[in-house]
Amino acid sequence: MAAFQFEVPDAVHQAMKDVRSDELDCDWMVATWDTPTSLKLEGSGSGGLESMKAILPQNDVAYGLLREKFNWESVGDVSADTIKFIFIYWFPDSGVPLMRKMKVGTMEGQVRKLFQQYHADIMAGNGGEFTADIVKTLLENITGKADHTTAARAAPKVEKFERKFIGGMDGKTQDIAFSDGDALKSAIASVRDDNQPDIDFCIADFDMSTKKPALKLKVAGRGGLEAIKAALAADQFNYGFVRITETIDQTEAIKFCFIKSQPEATSFKSKGKLGLLGGAVSSVFHPYHGDIFIDEVGDLKMEEVILATKKVSIGFCAEDKKRM
């Protein structure tokens, strides 16, 4: 596994340990960039989500670890609680200079590794994307407590916030360009299709020879995770989509995983250009049960894929499941 390409002070390591400790009251910590190559501890403490939100910077990127106690079941005076950890990627909608976004975008994979292990993650650009209701719904989904059997028990209504991007781009397309988009769309549909046994994965990458990078289909076929690993580039962003079969209590369940590969060997120029399009690319492959971010092909393992598909992201809602 690659070493971190930035300095992590002892205070940041200690704060993460404090959040994970059962002996302390600390339930959150936040780190920000001190210099372009080093993190610093912005704060830590008790008070949960609201206390954490109070110190998030409005004009810079930040990373947080939140400890949440979740009630699994209550019977009389007996309560079954479980502890879950959530990684927070704070990326303000406005106020962060373009060059700053490009720079920190190249470090995302490394920062996520630093904060592992966690049960779920939230990327938020404003307070409305990071609320108690959103965290509660996320925890219900990853623990299996959420009731998806009837529309009568709808999840708490959360006010919808439209993320603003540079140049007037919206959160769904972010002005992404395609090279033969129909081919990519067809490949993704084939991976989902039960009647297409010859295709269980596809990979997309960007054509960097054009003035504006264009997303295109790189390869599609059968062979699952091993075939994906063999086809991933060692020096270019790749985006994989794979269908796996998981057996739970003698019952087979079909799961889909989105894989974002951002090798360390990718040129800084490409990282800067493509780092800002991550959200747009992931929306092309939506919906899926989980996602994985890697910067080394060797980090792609089946156990990690299975773990990822047990997570349910904020964007994976009932409507997404219907589309699947």
Secondary structure as UniProt FT lines:
FT   HELIX           10..20
FT   STRAND          28..35
FT   TURN            36..37
FT   STRAND          38..45
FT   HELIX           48..54
FT   STRAND          62..75
FT   TURN            76..77
FT   STRAND          78..90
FT   HELIX           98..105
FT   TURN            106..107
FT   HELIX           108..115
FT   STRAND          120..124
FT   HELIX           127..129
FT   HELIX           132..143
FT   TURN            151..152
FT   HELIX           166..168
FT   TURN            171..175
FT   STRAND          177..178
FT   HELIX           181..192
FT   TURN            194..195
FT   TURN            197..198
FT   STRAND          201..207
FT   TURN            208..209
FT   STRAND          214..221
FT   HELIX           224..231
FT   STRAND          238..248
FT   TURN            249..250
FT   STRAND          251..261
FT   TURN            264..265
FT   HELIX           268..275
FT   TURN            276..277
FT   HELIX           278..285
FT   STRAND          290..294
FT   HELIX           297..299
FT   HELIX           302..309
FT   TURN            314..315
FT   HELIX           318..323
//
